[in-house]
Amino acid sequence: MDDRDRLTERFEEHRPRLRAVAYRMLGSVSEADDAVQEAWLRMSRADTDDVDNLEAWLVTVVSRVCLNVLRSREQRREEPLDVQAHDPVVGHGDGGDPEHEAMLADSVGLALLVVLDTLTPAERLAFVLHDMFDVPFDDVAPIVGRSSPAVRQLASRARRRVKGASPAPDTADLDRQRRVVDAYLAATRGGDFDALVALLDPDVVLRADPAVGPTPAPLLIQGARVVARGALASSERARSTQVALVNGAAGLVMALDGRLHLVLAFTIADGRITEIDVIAEPDRVRRLDLAVLDD
């Protein structure tokens, strides 16, 4: 075995962990693979013979690549969201294997990826590395250029965001909301029109802000059958949607490549959905209090 083969073999030993780190950092399979490939290129150009802990060295490299990607995203936050109005529940995506992407997102928790996307790049890196991969704060600090106590604070803030900053809602009421929203999502995924109609109040109102669709005007539709047809317009994409806490209540978040595109907030009365607000405008989305809803 020549030196190149040995180098490749050493890298492949660590690829699964590197890919796992990068995916949780970026929420995108393709971007995660690009970050891992960049780590390989840097390793192949560097002298790593004297590196005591190659895995830690590679995780640091991947993390720095991901941090640059996240910071680049942060600069593009004001770009309009590319979401279609005819499908307020689910979205569309191009490139890659959407089924594989959705399965991977589901294994991590799509709602978690969405909440992570609301963090600053430094908060996300600190939380992912420390809370999800047990990387010590002292090792995270040089990556983000902060002191260890500062990184501890970053992770603490991120943890509060992930768990939700709003006062804890009434558990029984939240359970009732969760059952209705779970059923709504299941019916949408399954293309079950009758089940959807049964969950909706006959006079249900759906409002969608201008960023949701191709027209500059907000969308407002009323009536159970009309709203149900809109939800089913692209039901196969509902796998990119998951239940989450939206301002302390059960709602839905839709993501593409692990990045938030739409939020659905529900008003529920007597076990039926009376109002649905579809929120996509970046400023409105940023003002929402989103958190992971525990199973």
Residue pairs with C-beta under 8 A, 6 or more apart in sequence:
1 9
7 43
7 44
7 48
10 54
11 40
11 43
11 58
14 54
14 55
14 58
15 36
17 55
17 59
17 133
18 35
18 36
18 39
18 58
18 59
18 62
19 32
19 33
19 36
20 133
21 59
21 62
21 63
21 66
21 128
21 129
21 133
22 31
22 32
22 33
22 35
22 36
22 62
22 65
22 66
23 29
23 32
23 104
23 108
23 258
24 108
24 113
24 116
24 128
24 132
25 32
25 35
25 62
25 63
25 66
25 67
25 69
25 70
25 124
25 125
25 128
26 32
26 35
26 66
26 69
26 70
26 257
26 258
27 105
27 113
27 116
27 117
27 255
27 257
27 258
27 259
28 101
28 257
28 258
28 259
29 96
29 97
29 100
29 101
29 104
29 257
30 95
30 96
30 257
31 69
31 257
35 62
35 65
35 66
35 69
36 62
38 61
38 62
38 65
39 58
39 61
39 62
39 65
42 61
43 58
43 61
48 54
48 57
51 57
56 135
56 139
59 129
59 133
59 135
60 139
60 142
60 143
63 125
63 129
63 140
63 143
64 143
66 125
67 121
67 122
67 125
67 143
67 144
70 121
70 124
70 125
71 121
73 121
73 259
74 120
74 121
77 282
78 282
80 211
80 282
81 211
81 261
81 262
81 280
81 281
81 282
82 261
83 91
83 92
83 211
83 212
83 213
83 261
83 262
83 280
84 91
84 92
84 212
84 213
84 214
85 208
85 212
85 213
85 214
85 215
85 219
86 213
86 230
86 233
86 234
87 230
87 233
87 234
87 237
88 206
88 208
88 212
88 219
88 230
88 231
88 262
88 264
88 276
88 278
89 185
89 188
89 230
89 231
89 234
89 238
89 241
89 252
89 254
89 262
89 264
90 188
90 234
90 235
90 236
90 237
90 238
90 240
90 241
90 254
91 234
91 237
91 240
91 254
91 256
91 261
91 262
92 234
92 237
92 256
93 101
93 240
93 256
93 257
98 237
98 240
99 239
101 257
102 110
102 239
102 240
105 113
105 240
105 255
105 258
106 239
106 242
109 242
109 292
110 240
110 241
110 242
110 253
110 255
110 258
111 242
111 243
111 244
111 253
111 292
111 293
112 162
112 292
113 255
113 258
113 259
114 242
114 244
114 253
114 255
114 258
114 259
114 260
114 290
115 161
115 162
115 244
115 290
115 291
115 292
116 124
116 127
116 128
116 158
116 162
116 258
117 124
117 255
117 258
117 259
117 260
118 161
118 260
118 286
118 290
119 127
119 158
119 161
120 154
122 144
122 146
122 154
123 154
123 155
123 157
123 158
123 161
124 158
125 140
125 143
125 144
126 137
126 140
126 144
126 151
126 154
126 155
126 158
127 154
127 155
127 158
127 159
127 162
129 135
129 139
129 140
129 143
130 136
130 137
130 140
130 151
130 155
131 155
131 158
131 159
137 148
137 151
137 152
137 155
138 148
140 148
140 151
141 147
141 148
141 150
141 151
144 151
144 154
146 154
161 291
162 291
162 292
163 291
163 292
164 245
164 248
164 289
164 291
164 292
165 289
165 291
166 245
166 247
166 248
166 289
166 291
167 248
169 248
169 249
174 249
174 250
176 268
176 271
177 249
177 250
177 266
177 268
178 243
178 250
178 293
180 199
180 250
180 266
180 268
180 271
180 272
180 273
181 243
181 250
181 251
181 252
181 266
181 268
182 243
183 195
183 199
184 196
184 199
184 231
184 252
184 266
184 273
185 238
185 241
185 242
185 243
185 252
186 192
186 195
187 195
187 196
187 199
188 196
188 231
188 232
188 235
188 238
188 241
189 235
189 238
189 239
190 235
191 232
191 235
193 228
193 229
193 232
196 224
196 227
196 228
196 231
196 232
197 224
197 225
197 228
199 272
199 273
200 224
200 227
200 228
200 272
200 273
201 224
201 269
201 272
201 273
201 274
202 223
202 224
203 222
203 223
203 224
203 274
204 222
204 223
204 224
204 227
204 272
204 273
204 274
204 275
204 276
205 220
205 221
205 222
205 274
205 275
205 276
206 219
206 220
206 221
206 222
206 227
206 230
206 275
206 276
206 277
206 278
207 218
207 219
207 220
207 275
207 276
207 277
207 278
208 218
208 219
208 220
208 277
208 278
208 280
209 218
209 278
209 279
209 280
209 281
209 284
210 216
210 217
210 218
210 281
211 280
211 281
211 282
212 219
212 262
212 278
212 280
213 219
219 278
221 227
221 230
227 276
240 254
240 255
240 256
241 252
241 253
241 254
241 255
242 252
242 253
242 255
243 250
243 251
243 252
243 293
244 251
244 252
244 253
244 290
244 291
244 292
244 293
245 251
245 289
245 290
245 291
245 292
245 293
246 252
246 253
246 263
246 264
246 265
246 288
246 289
246 290
247 265
247 288
247 289
248 289
249 265
249 266
250 266
250 293
251 263
251 264
251 265
251 266
252 262
252 263
252 264
252 266
253 260
253 262
253 263
253 264
253 290
254 260
254 261
254 262
254 263
254 264
255 261
260 285
260 290
261 280
262 278
262 279
262 280
263 278
263 279
263 280
263 285
263 288
263 290
264 276
264 277
264 278
264 279
265 276
265 277
265 279
265 288
266 273
266 275
266 276
266 277
267 273
267 274
267 275
267 276
268 274
279 285
279 288
